[in-house]
Amino acid sequence: MSLNTPKILKNVDLINAFSGCPMGNPLDNCPFIPYYKLNDERQQIMQIETVPQEELDRMRAFHRDCVERYRERRRKKKISVSE
């Protein structure tokens, strides 16, 4: 099956999150953890086809919030180191 499907293209921003935690260590409640266990990037990406769009939207919101919290922690760490 092709990775170039309308649903995957619509959700292309989630590919990295499905493939592995961009921050290194996923939170315990990360909805992407089950997909990391597949250990096959193509299979991980193909899961986008099987997850309902509403769930993908919730996963996207979780991921965006997680990335924002990560950035904020890094910013605070840089500030405290430079003081």
Secondary structure as UniProt FT lines:
FT   HELIX           6..10
FT   HELIX           12..14
FT   HELIX           15..19
FT   TURN            22..23
FT   TURN            28..29
FT   TURN            31..32
FT   HELIX           33..36
FT   TURN            37..38
FT   HELIX           41..46
FT   HELIX           47..49
FT   HELIX           53..82
//
